[in-house]
Amino acid sequence: MGDLERPERLQIMLTADELAALENWRFERRMPSRSAAVRELLRRGLHADGFLTAAQGAKSQDFGILPSSGIVDGPSDGG
């Protein structure tokens, strides 16, 4: 097996209702896999909270949720 573009693995547990909602959302949008659907929903949620900013064409490995200086509780309010 070759090098993975996404070498990090995240395992989550879902209720039957959560899985059904994920599958319905995925099929309505013709997403290729559950993983793709989860990544898209995660991206949308982070973007809605102001955490996700990336230039067009940037790869996910080029940026992260946490700044390189360490862990923060949330976005800075400038003060």
ABEGO torsion letter per residue (X at the ends): XBBBABABBBBBBBBAAAAAAAAAAAAAAGBABAAAAAAAAAAAAAAAAGABBBBBGBBAAABBABBAAEBBAEBBAGX
